[in-house]
Amino acid sequence: MKTKRMFPVLMLVLFSVIFSGCAKETAKSKAAKPVKVKAVESHSSANNVRYSASIRPAAQVEVAFKVSGYVDDIAREKDPAGQWRYIQAGDIVHKGSTLARVRQSDYAARVNEAKSQIGEARSALDANHSQLHEAIAAVDTARAQVNDAKATFERNKLDYDRAKILFSSESITKPEYDATKAQYEVAEAKYEAAQGQLKAAEARVATAQAQISAGESRIKTAEATTVSATIPLQDTQLKAPMSAVVIERKVEMGTLVGQGSAAFVLADLSYVKAAFGVPDTSLRSLKLGDTLTITSDATPGTEFSGHISRISPSADQNSRAFEVEVTIPNEHGMLKPGMIASLNTNEGAGALTPALVVPLTAVTHVAENANAYAVLVMEEREGKHFARMRPVTLGDSVGNAIVVTSGLQAGEMVVTTGVSQVTDGEQVLVVQ
């Protein structure tokens, strides 16, 4: 009876063990990490090194608005069907052409206001000139009156002086003396009054001249304000700084843009640059101005010639490679940014001794020794692939690969991607 009761328990334990084993086996299968592999190749040329390069535009700029506002116009082109559309990536624009425009009404109002200030200042200046002319005429009149009054005063003064002498000698009567004195005093008063009128007229001339000077200053200020207001109005139009290809358009009709907002990315593709990285051992064989031949799978059968225009003075911190740029004429636009190109460099006339090479990405450091190197070699067991760490001795770099002087045989498969994620003996999944 007891045996019958234990039987279901034993069966349950047995099924649990079997299920656990299957689960572990499934987990192991799922844990296989995907990697790419490449066969160890034999390289027999020590001087002709092949590199992969990336095509870049000779010049690329982001064109930004200088003023803020709503975009109310974008340049248009005709599509193959003859319909008008806004310019887009791939279109060619010419230097000085208008790419887009923000609403001008606000900026035009400021210009009109400044121009109206110029008009008001000029009207005031004209009035000041009229006042000056009137003041000058008044000065001339007052000066003539002063001259007349002075002559009358001097004549009456002589009569008065003579009357005083005659009256003291009792040659004239008292009434005659008093009449002569009265005429003298009246002439003196008129002379002084005429001099006062002349000074007042001259003061009006000085005032008119000062007002003219102030009016001219107001005009200059208004003109400067108009120029300042005209510049933002002109900047509402975004113009192409060079003849180029549109790489990207970042605005649409009605977009609210701020000062400095990028609207287009333009690239000058009349020349392009092929950029590639070289190890420090290859720098001695490359010089500025050297001519290199470039090919691309995107343009089969066509070779492009260019010259080395830049060699980076420092290595990239990650790849430890020095970037080299080759400038290539691209008159027909066959080479486009982002294309992959190939080129060969002659790095010395060494002996053509066979050597084994692996991609640089296949090499890793040995955990126990930072100065030692290793690769992950593929091993196949029972239809499964396993990565085994194998120490190697390295030689010179060969383009994007490196020579292995010991530790490998030609034809062996080594892991080229995901090396840092795989441990020694771990099962992997080979992907293409």
C-alpha positions as a Markdown table, in Angstrom:
| # | Residue | x | y | z |
|---|---|---|---|---|
| 1 | Met | 0.0 | 0.0 | 0.0 |
| 2 | Lys | 2.8 | 2.3 | 0.9 |
| 3 | Thr | 4.6 | 1.5 | -2.4 |
| 4 | Lys | 1.5 | 2.5 | -4.4 |
| 5 | Arg | 1.5 | 5.9 | -2.6 |
| 6 | Met | 5.1 | 6.6 | -3.3 |
| 7 | Phe | 4.8 | 5.8 | -7.0 |
| 8 | Pro | 3.2 | 9.2 | -8.1 |
| 9 | Val | 5.8 | 11.1 | -6.1 |
| 10 | Leu | 8.7 | 9.3 | -7.8 |
| 11 | Met | 7.1 | 10.0 | -11.2 |
| 12 | Leu | 6.7 | 13.7 | -10.3 |
| 13 | Val | 10.4 | 14.0 | -9.3 |
| 14 | Leu | 11.5 | 12.1 | -12.4 |
| 15 | Phe | 9.5 | 14.5 | -14.7 |
| 16 | Ser | 10.9 | 17.5 | -12.8 |
| 17 | Val | 14.5 | 16.3 | -13.4 |
| 18 | Ile | 13.8 | 15.7 | -17.1 |
| 19 | Phe | 12.0 | 19.0 | -17.5 |
| 20 | Ser | 14.8 | 20.8 | -15.7 |
| 21 | Gly | 17.4 | 19.2 | -18.0 |
| 22 | Cys | 15.5 | 20.2 | -21.0 |
| 23 | Ala | 15.1 | 23.7 | -19.7 |
| 24 | Lys | 18.8 | 24.0 | -19.1 |
| 25 | Glu | 19.5 | 22.7 | -22.6 |
| 26 | Thr | 17.1 | 25.2 | -24.1 |
| 27 | Ala | 18.6 | 28.0 | -22.0 |
| 28 | Lys | 22.1 | 27.0 | -23.3 |
| 29 | Ser | 20.8 | 27.0 | -26.9 |
| 30 | Lys | 19.2 | 30.4 | -26.4 |
| 31 | Ala | 22.4 | 31.8 | -24.7 |
| 32 | Ala | 24.5 | 31.3 | -27.8 |
| 33 | Lys | 25.7 | 34.8 | -28.8 |
| 34 | Pro | 25.6 | 35.8 | -32.4 |
| 35 | Val | 29.0 | 36.6 | -34.0 |
| 36 | Lys | 30.6 | 37.1 | -37.4 |
| 37 | Val | 33.6 | 35.1 | -38.5 |
| 38 | Lys | 36.3 | 35.4 | -41.1 |
| 39 | Ala | 38.9 | 33.0 | -42.4 |
| 40 | Val | 42.6 | 33.7 | -41.7 |
| 41 | Glu | 44.0 | 34.8 | -45.0 |
| 42 | Ser | 47.4 | 34.7 | -46.6 |
| 43 | His | 48.8 | 38.1 | -47.6 |
| 44 | Ser | 51.8 | 38.1 | -49.8 |
| 45 | Ser | 52.4 | 41.8 | -50.6 |
| 46 | Ala | 54.2 | 43.9 | -48.1 |
| 47 | Asn | 54.0 | 47.2 | -50.0 |
| 48 | Asn | 50.5 | 47.4 | -51.6 |
| 49 | Val | 48.0 | 48.1 | -48.8 |
| 50 | Arg | 44.3 | 48.4 | -49.4 |
| 51 | Tyr | 42.1 | 50.7 | -47.2 |
| 52 | Ser | 38.4 | 51.4 | -47.0 |
| 53 | Ala | 37.5 | 55.0 | -47.0 |
| 54 | Ser | 34.3 | 57.0 | -46.4 |
| 55 | Ile | 33.2 | 59.7 | -48.8 |
| 56 | Arg | 32.6 | 63.2 | -47.3 |
| 57 | Pro | 31.6 | 66.5 | -48.9 |
| 58 | Ala | 34.4 | 69.0 | -49.3 |
| 59 | Ala | 32.4 | 71.5 | -47.3 |
| 60 | Gln | 29.2 | 71.2 | -45.4 |
| 61 | Val | 27.3 | 74.0 | -43.6 |
| 62 | Glu | 24.1 | 74.5 | -41.7 |
| 63 | Val | 22.4 | 77.6 | -43.1 |
| 64 | Ala | 20.5 | 79.4 | -40.3 |
| 65 | Phe | 18.1 | 82.3 | -40.0 |
| 66 | Lys | 19.6 | 85.6 | -38.6 |
| 67 | Val | 16.1 | 86.8 | -37.5 |
| 68 | Ser | 13.1 | 85.1 | -36.0 |
| 69 | Gly | 9.6 | 84.8 | -37.4 |
| 70 | Tyr | 7.2 | 82.5 | -39.2 |
| 71 | Val | 8.4 | 80.9 | -42.5 |
| 72 | Asp | 6.1 | 82.2 | -45.2 |
| 73 | Asp | 8.0 | 81.1 | -48.3 |
| 74 | Ile | 10.3 | 78.3 | -49.4 |
| 75 | Ala | 12.1 | 78.1 | -52.7 |
| 76 | Arg | 10.5 | 75.8 | -55.3 |
| 77 | Glu | 11.6 | 73.4 | -58.0 |
| 78 | Lys | 9.8 | 71.5 | -60.7 |
| 79 | Asp | 9.5 | 67.8 | -60.3 |
| 80 | Pro | 9.9 | 65.3 | -63.2 |
| 81 | Ala | 6.1 | 65.6 | -63.8 |
| 82 | Gly | 6.4 | 69.4 | -64.2 |
| 83 | Gln | 4.7 | 70.2 | -60.9 |
| 84 | Trp | 6.1 | 72.8 | -58.5 |
| 85 | Arg | 7.4 | 71.5 | -55.1 |
| 86 | Tyr | 9.5 | 72.9 | -52.3 |
| 87 | Ile | 13.2 | 72.2 | -52.6 |
| 88 | Gln | 14.4 | 69.1 | -50.8 |
| 89 | Ala | 17.4 | 66.9 | -50.3 |
| 90 | Gly | 19.2 | 66.3 | -53.5 |
| 91 | Asp | 18.3 | 69.6 | -55.2 |
| 92 | Ile | 21.1 | 71.9 | -56.4 |
| 93 | Val | 21.0 | 75.5 | -55.3 |
| 94 | His | 23.2 | 78.4 | -56.5 |
| 95 | Lys | 25.1 | 80.9 | -54.5 |
| 96 | Gly | 23.0 | 83.9 | -53.6 |
| 97 | Ser | 19.6 | 82.2 | -54.3 |
| 98 | Thr | 16.9 | 82.6 | -51.8 |
| 99 | Leu | 16.2 | 79.3 | -49.9 |
| 100 | Ala | 13.4 | 80.5 | -47.6 |
| 101 | Arg | 11.9 | 83.6 | -46.1 |
| 102 | Val | 10.3 | 84.6 | -42.8 |
| 103 | Arg | 7.3 | 87.0 | -42.6 |
| 104 | Gln | 8.5 | 90.5 | -43.5 |
| 105 | Ser | 5.7 | 92.7 | -42.2 |
| 106 | Asp | 7.1 | 93.4 | -38.7 |
| 107 | Tyr | 10.5 | 94.3 | -40.0 |
| 108 | Ala | 9.1 | 96.4 | -42.9 |
| 109 | Ala | 7.0 | 98.4 | -40.4 |
| 110 | Arg | 10.2 | 99.3 | -38.5 |
| 111 | Val | 11.9 | 100.4 | -41.7 |
| 112 | Asn | 8.8 | 102.5 | -42.6 |
| 113 | Glu | 8.8 | 104.1 | -39.2 |
| 114 | Ala | 12.5 | 105.0 | -39.5 |
| 115 | Lys | 11.9 | 106.5 | -42.9 |
| 116 | Ser | 9.0 | 108.6 | -41.6 |
| 117 | Gln | 11.4 | 109.9 | -38.9 |
| 118 | Ile | 13.8 | 111.0 | -41.7 |
| 119 | Gly | 10.9 | 112.8 | -43.4 |
| 120 | Glu | 9.9 | 114.6 | -40.3 |
| 121 | Ala | 13.5 | 115.6 | -39.5 |
| 122 | Arg | 14.0 | 116.9 | -43.1 |
| 123 | Ser | 10.8 | 119.0 | -42.8 |
| 124 | Ala | 12.0 | 120.4 | -39.6 |
| 125 | Leu | 15.3 | 121.2 | -41.2 |
| 126 | Asp | 13.7 | 123.0 | -44.1 |
| 127 | Ala | 11.7 | 125.1 | -41.5 |
| 128 | Asn | 15.0 | 125.9 | -39.7 |
| 129 | His | 16.6 | 127.0 | -43.0 |
| 130 | Ser | 13.6 | 129.3 | -43.6 |
| 131 | Gln | 14.0 | 130.8 | -40.2 |
| 132 | Leu | 17.7 | 131.3 | -40.8 |
| 133 | His | 17.0 | 133.2 | -44.0 |
| 134 | Glu | 14.5 | 135.4 | -42.2 |
| 135 | Ala | 16.9 | 136.0 | -39.3 |
| 136 | Ile | 19.7 | 136.9 | -41.8 |
| 137 | Ala | 17.3 | 139.4 | -43.5 |
| 138 | Ala | 16.4 | 140.8 | -40.2 |
| 139 | Val | 20.0 | 141.3 | -39.3 |
| 140 | Asp | 20.6 | 143.2 | -42.6 |
| 141 | Thr | 17.6 | 145.4 | -41.9 |
| 142 | Ala | 18.7 | 146.0 | -38.3 |
| 143 | Arg | 22.2 | 146.8 | -39.4 |
| 144 | Ala | 20.9 | 149.4 | -41.8 |
| 145 | Gln | 18.8 | 150.9 | -39.1 |
| 146 | Val | 21.8 | 151.0 | -36.8 |
| 147 | Asn | 23.8 | 152.8 | -39.4 |
| 148 | Asp | 21.0 | 155.4 | -39.9 |
| 149 | Ala | 20.5 | 155.8 | -36.2 |
| 150 | Lys | 24.2 | 156.2 | -35.7 |
| 151 | Ala | 24.5 | 158.9 | -38.3 |
| 152 | Thr | 21.5 | 160.7 | -36.8 |
| 153 | Phe | 22.9 | 160.3 | -33.3 |
| 154 | Glu | 26.4 | 161.6 | -34.3 |
| 155 | Arg | 24.8 | 164.6 | -36.1 |
| 156 | Asn | 22.6 | 165.5 | -33.2 |
| 157 | Lys | 25.5 | 165.0 | -30.8 |
| 158 | Leu | 27.5 | 167.6 | -32.7 |
| 159 | Asp | 24.5 | 170.0 | -32.6 |
| 160 | Tyr | 24.1 | 169.3 | -28.9 |
| 161 | Asp | 27.8 | 169.9 | -28.1 |
| 162 | Arg | 27.7 | 173.2 | -30.1 |
| 163 | Ala | 24.5 | 174.2 | -28.3 |
| 164 | Lys | 26.1 | 173.6 | -24.9 |
| 165 | Ile | 29.0 | 176.0 | -25.9 |
| 166 | Leu | 26.6 | 178.6 | -27.3 |
| 167 | Phe | 24.3 | 178.4 | -24.3 |
| 168 | Ser | 27.2 | 178.8 | -21.8 |
| 169 | Ser | 28.1 | 182.0 | -23.7 |
| 170 | Glu | 24.5 | 183.1 | -23.7 |
| 171 | Ser | 24.5 | 183.0 | -27.5 |
| 172 | Ile | 21.3 | 181.0 | -27.7 |
| 173 | Thr | 18.2 | 181.0 | -25.6 |
| 174 | Lys | 17.2 | 178.3 | -23.1 |
| 175 | Pro | 14.4 | 176.9 | -25.2 |
| 176 | Glu | 16.7 | 176.5 | -28.2 |
| 177 | Tyr | 19.2 | 174.7 | -26.0 |
| 178 | Asp | 16.5 | 172.4 | -24.6 |
| 179 | Ala | 15.2 | 171.6 | -28.1 |
| 180 | Thr | 18.7 | 170.6 | -29.3 |
| 181 | Lys | 19.3 | 168.5 | -26.2 |
| 182 | Ala | 15.9 | 166.7 | -26.6 |
| 183 | Gln | 16.8 | 165.9 | -30.3 |
| 184 | Tyr | 20.1 | 164.5 | -29.1 |
| 185 | Glu | 18.6 | 162.3 | -26.5 |
| 186 | Val | 15.9 | 161.0 | -28.9 |
| 187 | Ala | 18.7 | 160.2 | -31.5 |
| 188 | Glu | 20.7 | 158.4 | -28.8 |
| 189 | Ala | 17.7 | 156.3 | -27.7 |
| 190 | Lys | 17.0 | 155.3 | -31.3 |
| 191 | Tyr | 20.6 | 154.4 | -31.8 |
| 192 | Glu | 20.6 | 152.2 | -28.7 |
| 193 | Ala | 17.3 | 150.6 | -29.7 |
| 194 | Ala | 18.7 | 149.9 | -33.2 |
| 195 | Gln | 21.7 | 148.2 | -31.7 |
| 196 | Gly | 19.5 | 146.1 | -29.5 |
| 197 | Gln | 17.4 | 145.0 | -32.5 |
| 198 | Leu | 20.6 | 144.1 | -34.3 |
| 199 | Lys | 21.8 | 142.0 | -31.4 |
| 200 | Ala | 18.4 | 140.3 | -31.2 |
| 201 | Ala | 18.5 | 139.6 | -35.0 |
| 202 | Glu | 22.0 | 138.1 | -34.7 |
| 203 | Ala | 20.8 | 135.9 | -31.8 |
| 204 | Arg | 17.9 | 134.6 | -34.0 |
| 205 | Val | 20.5 | 133.8 | -36.7 |
| 206 | Ala | 22.6 | 131.8 | -34.1 |
| 207 | Thr | 19.5 | 130.0 | -32.8 |
| 208 | Ala | 18.4 | 129.1 | -36.4 |
| 209 | Gln | 22.0 | 127.8 | -37.1 |
| 210 | Ala | 21.9 | 125.7 | -33.9 |
| 211 | Gln | 18.5 | 124.3 | -34.9 |
| 212 | Ile | 19.8 | 123.4 | -38.3 |
| 213 | Ser | 22.8 | 121.6 | -36.8 |
| 214 | Ala | 20.4 | 119.7 | -34.5 |
| 215 | Gly | 18.1 | 118.9 | -37.4 |
| 216 | Glu | 21.0 | 117.6 | -39.5 |
| 217 | Ser | 22.0 | 115.4 | -36.5 |
| 218 | Arg | 18.4 | 114.1 | -36.3 |
| 219 | Ile | 18.5 | 113.2 | -40.0 |
| 220 | Lys | 21.7 | 111.3 | -39.6 |
| 221 | Thr | 20.3 | 109.4 | -36.6 |
| 222 | Ala | 17.1 | 108.6 | -38.5 |
| 223 | Glu | 19.1 | 107.5 | -41.5 |
| 224 | Ala | 21.3 | 105.2 | -39.3 |
| 225 | Thr | 18.1 | 103.8 | -37.7 |
| 226 | Thr | 16.7 | 103.1 | -41.2 |
| 227 | Val | 19.9 | 101.3 | -42.2 |
| 228 | Ser | 19.8 | 99.3 | -38.9 |
| 229 | Ala | 16.1 | 98.4 | -39.6 |
| 230 | Thr | 16.8 | 97.5 | -43.2 |
| 231 | Ile | 19.4 | 94.9 | -42.3 |
| 232 | Pro | 16.9 | 92.6 | -40.4 |
| 233 | Leu | 14.4 | 93.1 | -43.2 |
| 234 | Gln | 17.0 | 91.9 | -45.7 |
| 235 | Asp | 17.9 | 89.0 | -43.3 |
| 236 | Thr | 14.3 | 87.7 | -43.5 |
| 237 | Gln | 15.5 | 86.1 | -46.7 |
| 238 | Leu | 17.8 | 83.1 | -46.2 |
| 239 | Lys | 20.3 | 82.9 | -49.1 |
| 240 | Ala | 22.6 | 80.1 | -50.1 |
| 241 | Pro | 26.2 | 81.0 | -49.2 |
| 242 | Met | 27.6 | 78.8 | -52.0 |
| 243 | Ser | 26.5 | 76.7 | -54.9 |
| 244 | Ala | 25.8 | 73.3 | -53.3 |
| 245 | Val | 23.5 | 70.3 | -53.0 |
| 246 | Val | 20.7 | 70.3 | -50.4 |
| 247 | Ile | 21.5 | 67.5 | -47.9 |
| 248 | Glu | 18.6 | 68.3 | -45.6 |
| 249 | Arg | 15.7 | 70.7 | -45.2 |
| 250 | Lys | 14.6 | 71.4 | -41.6 |
| 251 | Val | 11.7 | 73.8 | -42.0 |
| 252 | Glu | 8.2 | 73.8 | -43.4 |
| 253 | Met | 5.8 | 76.5 | -44.3 |
| 254 | Gly | 4.5 | 78.2 | -41.2 |
| 255 | Thr | 7.4 | 77.0 | -39.0 |
| 256 | Leu | 8.2 | 79.5 | -36.2 |
| 257 | Val | 12.0 | 79.9 | -36.3 |
| 258 | Gly | 14.2 | 81.7 | -33.9 |
| 259 | Gln | 17.4 | 83.6 | -34.5 |
| 260 | Gly | 20.1 | 81.1 | -35.3 |
| 261 | Ser | 17.6 | 78.3 | -36.2 |
| 262 | Ala | 19.1 | 75.9 | -38.8 |
| 263 | Ala | 16.9 | 75.6 | -41.9 |
| 264 | Phe | 19.0 | 73.8 | -44.4 |
| 265 | Val | 22.1 | 71.6 | -44.6 |
| 266 | Leu | 24.1 | 72.3 | -47.7 |
| 267 | Ala | 27.2 | 70.5 | -49.1 |
| 268 | Asp | 29.7 | 71.4 | -51.7 |
| 269 | Leu | 30.1 | 68.3 | -53.8 |
| 270 | Ser | 32.2 | 69.8 | -56.6 |
| 271 | Tyr | 35.0 | 68.2 | -54.6 |
| 272 | Val | 34.7 | 65.3 | -52.1 |
| 273 | Lys | 37.0 | 63.9 | -49.5 |
| 274 | Ala | 37.8 | 60.2 | -49.0 |
| 275 | Ala | 38.7 | 59.7 | -45.3 |
| 276 | Phe | 40.4 | 56.6 | -44.0 |
| 277 | Gly | 42.5 | 55.6 | -41.0 |
| 278 | Val | 46.1 | 54.3 | -41.0 |
| 279 | Pro | 48.3 | 53.0 | -38.3 |
| 280 | Asp | 51.4 | 55.0 | -37.1 |
| 281 | Thr | 53.7 | 52.6 | -39.0 |
| 282 | Ser | 52.1 | 53.8 | -42.3 |
| 283 | Leu | 52.5 | 57.5 | -41.8 |
| 284 | Arg | 56.1 | 57.6 | -43.1 |
| 285 | Ser | 54.9 | 56.5 | -46.5 |
| 286 | Leu | 52.1 | 59.1 | -46.9 |
| 287 | Lys | 52.8 | 62.8 | -47.6 |
| 288 | Leu | 50.6 | 65.8 | -48.3 |
| 289 | Gly | 50.0 | 66.2 | -52.0 |
| 290 | Asp | 50.5 | 62.4 | -52.8 |
| 291 | Thr | 48.2 | 61.2 | -55.6 |
| 292 | Leu | 46.0 | 58.2 | -54.9 |
| 293 | Thr | 43.5 | 56.3 | -57.0 |
| 294 | Ile | 40.0 | 55.6 | -55.5 |
| 295 | Thr | 37.4 | 53.2 | -56.6 |
| 296 | Ser | 33.9 | 52.5 | -55.3 |
| 297 | Asp | 31.5 | 49.6 | -55.7 |
| 298 | Ala | 28.7 | 52.2 | -56.3 |
| 299 | Thr | 30.5 | 53.2 | -59.5 |
| 300 | Pro | 32.0 | 50.0 | -61.0 |
| 301 | Gly | 34.6 | 50.4 | -63.6 |
| 302 | Thr | 35.3 | 54.0 | -62.7 |
| 303 | Glu | 38.5 | 55.2 | -61.1 |
| 304 | Phe | 38.9 | 58.6 | -59.4 |
| 305 | Ser | 42.2 | 60.4 | -58.8 |
| 306 | Gly | 42.8 | 62.7 | -55.8 |
| 307 | His | 45.6 | 64.1 | -53.6 |
| 308 | Ile | 46.2 | 63.8 | -49.9 |
| 309 | Ser | 45.0 | 67.1 | -48.4 |
| 310 | Arg | 45.1 | 66.3 | -44.7 |
| 311 | Ile | 46.9 | 64.0 | -42.3 |
| 312 | Ser | 45.6 | 64.1 | -38.8 |
| 313 | Pro | 48.3 | 65.2 | -36.3 |
| 314 | Ser | 47.0 | 62.9 | -33.6 |
| 315 | Ala | 45.5 | 59.4 | -33.5 |
| 316 | Asp | 41.9 | 58.6 | -32.7 |
| 317 | Gln | 41.6 | 57.7 | -29.0 |
| 318 | Asn | 39.5 | 54.5 | -29.7 |
| 319 | Ser | 41.0 | 53.1 | -32.9 |
| 320 | Arg | 44.5 | 54.5 | -32.5 |
| 321 | Ala | 44.5 | 55.2 | -36.2 |
| 322 | Phe | 45.5 | 58.5 | -37.9 |
| 323 | Glu | 42.9 | 59.9 | -40.2 |
| 324 | Val | 43.9 | 60.8 | -43.8 |
| 325 | Glu | 41.8 | 62.8 | -46.2 |
| 326 | Val | 42.1 | 62.6 | -50.0 |
| 327 | Thr | 40.5 | 65.4 | -52.0 |
| 328 | Ile | 38.9 | 64.3 | -55.2 |
| 329 | Pro | 37.3 | 66.4 | -58.1 |
| 330 | Asn | 33.7 | 65.4 | -58.4 |
| 331 | Glu | 32.5 | 67.4 | -61.4 |
| 332 | His | 29.8 | 65.0 | -62.4 |
| 333 | Gly | 28.6 | 64.2 | -58.9 |
| 334 | Met | 29.2 | 60.5 | -59.1 |
| 335 | Leu | 30.6 | 60.3 | -55.6 |
| 336 | Lys | 28.1 | 61.1 | -52.8 |
| 337 | Pro | 28.5 | 61.5 | -49.1 |
| 338 | Gly | 28.4 | 58.2 | -47.2 |
| 339 | Met | 29.6 | 56.0 | -50.0 |
| 340 | Ile | 32.4 | 53.5 | -49.2 |
| 341 | Ala | 35.5 | 53.7 | -51.4 |
| 342 | Ser | 38.6 | 51.6 | -51.7 |
| 343 | Leu | 42.2 | 52.8 | -52.3 |
| 344 | Asn | 45.6 | 51.2 | -52.4 |
| 345 | Thr | 48.8 | 52.8 | -50.9 |
| 346 | Asn | 52.4 | 51.9 | -51.5 |
| 347 | Glu | 54.0 | 51.5 | -48.1 |
| 348 | Gly | 57.6 | 50.5 | -49.0 |
| 349 | Ala | 59.2 | 47.9 | -51.2 |
| 350 | Gly | 59.6 | 45.0 | -48.8 |
| 351 | Ala | 60.1 | 41.4 | -49.7 |
| 352 | Leu | 57.0 | 39.7 | -50.9 |
| 353 | Thr | 56.9 | 37.1 | -48.1 |
| 354 | Pro | 53.6 | 35.3 | -47.4 |
| 355 | Ala | 52.0 | 36.3 | -44.1 |
| 356 | Leu | 48.8 | 35.5 | -42.3 |
| 357 | Val | 46.4 | 38.4 | -41.7 |
| 358 | Val | 43.2 | 38.9 | -39.6 |
| 359 | Pro | 40.9 | 41.9 | -39.3 |
| 360 | Leu | 41.9 | 44.4 | -36.6 |
| 361 | Thr | 38.5 | 43.8 | -35.0 |
| 362 | Ala | 39.4 | 40.2 | -34.3 |
| 363 | Val | 42.3 | 41.0 | -32.0 |
| 364 | Thr | 41.7 | 41.3 | -28.2 |
| 365 | His | 43.9 | 41.5 | -25.1 |
| 366 | Val | 44.7 | 38.5 | -22.9 |
| 367 | Ala | 43.1 | 39.0 | -19.5 |
| 368 | Glu | 46.2 | 37.8 | -17.6 |
| 369 | Asn | 48.6 | 40.0 | -19.6 |
| 370 | Ala | 47.7 | 43.4 | -21.0 |
| 371 | Asn | 50.7 | 43.2 | -23.3 |
| 372 | Ala | 49.7 | 39.9 | -24.9 |
| 373 | Tyr | 47.1 | 39.5 | -27.7 |
| 374 | Ala | 44.7 | 36.7 | -28.7 |
| 375 | Val | 41.9 | 35.9 | -31.1 |
| 376 | Leu | 38.8 | 33.7 | -30.7 |
| 377 | Val | 39.1 | 30.7 | -33.0 |
| 378 | Met | 36.0 | 28.8 | -34.0 |
| 379 | Glu | 35.7 | 25.1 | -33.0 |
| 380 | Glu | 32.9 | 22.8 | -34.1 |
| 381 | Arg | 31.7 | 20.0 | -31.9 |
| 382 | Glu | 28.5 | 17.9 | -32.5 |
| 383 | Gly | 27.2 | 20.5 | -34.9 |
| 384 | Lys | 27.7 | 23.4 | -32.5 |
| 385 | His | 30.2 | 26.2 | -32.6 |
| 386 | Phe | 32.4 | 27.3 | -29.7 |
| 387 | Ala | 34.9 | 30.2 | -29.4 |
| 388 | Arg | 38.3 | 29.3 | -28.1 |
| 389 | Met | 40.8 | 31.9 | -27.0 |
| 390 | Arg | 44.1 | 31.5 | -28.6 |
| 391 | Pro | 47.2 | 33.6 | -28.0 |
| 392 | Val | 48.9 | 35.1 | -31.1 |
| 393 | Thr | 51.9 | 37.1 | -32.0 |
| 394 | Leu | 51.2 | 40.2 | -34.1 |
| 395 | Gly | 53.2 | 41.9 | -36.8 |
| 396 | Asp | 52.6 | 45.0 | -38.9 |
| 397 | Ser | 49.3 | 46.5 | -39.8 |
| 398 | Val | 48.1 | 45.9 | -43.3 |
| 399 | Gly | 45.3 | 48.4 | -44.1 |
| 400 | Asn | 42.3 | 47.4 | -41.9 |
| 401 | Ala | 44.0 | 44.1 | -41.0 |
| 402 | Ile | 47.1 | 43.0 | -39.1 |
| 403 | Val | 49.7 | 40.3 | -39.7 |
| 404 | Val | 49.8 | 37.3 | -37.3 |
| 405 | Thr | 53.3 | 35.8 | -37.1 |
| 406 | Ser | 52.4 | 32.8 | -34.9 |
| 407 | Gly | 49.4 | 31.1 | -33.3 |
| 408 | Leu | 47.2 | 30.6 | -36.4 |
| 409 | Gln | 47.0 | 28.7 | -39.6 |
| 410 | Ala | 45.6 | 29.8 | -42.9 |
| 411 | Gly | 41.9 | 29.0 | -43.3 |
| 412 | Glu | 41.0 | 28.9 | -39.6 |
| 413 | Met | 37.9 | 30.9 | -38.8 |
| 414 | Val | 38.2 | 33.7 | -36.2 |
| 415 | Val | 35.5 | 35.8 | -34.6 |
| 416 | Thr | 35.5 | 39.4 | -36.1 |
| 417 | Thr | 32.5 | 41.0 | -34.3 |
| 418 | Gly | 31.4 | 40.7 | -30.7 |
| 419 | Val | 34.8 | 39.7 | -29.5 |
| 420 | Ser | 34.6 | 41.6 | -26.2 |
| 421 | Gln | 31.2 | 40.0 | -25.5 |
| 422 | Val | 32.3 | 36.3 | -25.9 |
| 423 | Thr | 34.3 | 34.3 | -23.3 |
| 424 | Asp | 36.7 | 31.4 | -23.8 |
| 425 | Gly | 34.8 | 28.2 | -24.6 |
| 426 | Glu | 31.4 | 29.9 | -24.9 |
| 427 | Gln | 29.0 | 28.6 | -27.5 |
| 428 | Val | 28.3 | 31.1 | -30.3 |
| 429 | Leu | 25.9 | 31.5 | -33.2 |
| 430 | Val | 27.6 | 32.2 | -36.5 |
| 431 | Val | 25.7 | 34.8 | -38.6 |
| 432 | Gln | 26.5 | 36.2 | -42.0 |
